[in-house]
Amino acid sequence: YPNPFNPTTTISYSISSAENVLIEAYDIRGRLVESLVSDFQYAGNYTAIWDASRYPSGIYFIIMEAGTFRETRKVLLIK
């Protein structure tokens, strides 16, 4: 949240067991623009803040992987 955003958005997530967590932002063409989280984390609730002020307006995809879990969310950056 928020979505659409300008220029920062907060990604809230929780994991149920200790896992390696990877959260990355990709542009509409599928290119990695930024790695937001790449760490081993214990079960719990977390937030990651993405400051996209250096990127152009557009659609981006946030991909989270933790163990066998994988989810993709679309976010819209409007400047």
Secondary structure, DSSP 8 states (H G I E B T S, - for coil): --SSBSSEEEEEEEESS-EEEEEEEEETTS-EEEEEEEEEE-SEEEEEEEE-TTS-SEEEEEEEEETTEEEEEEEEE--
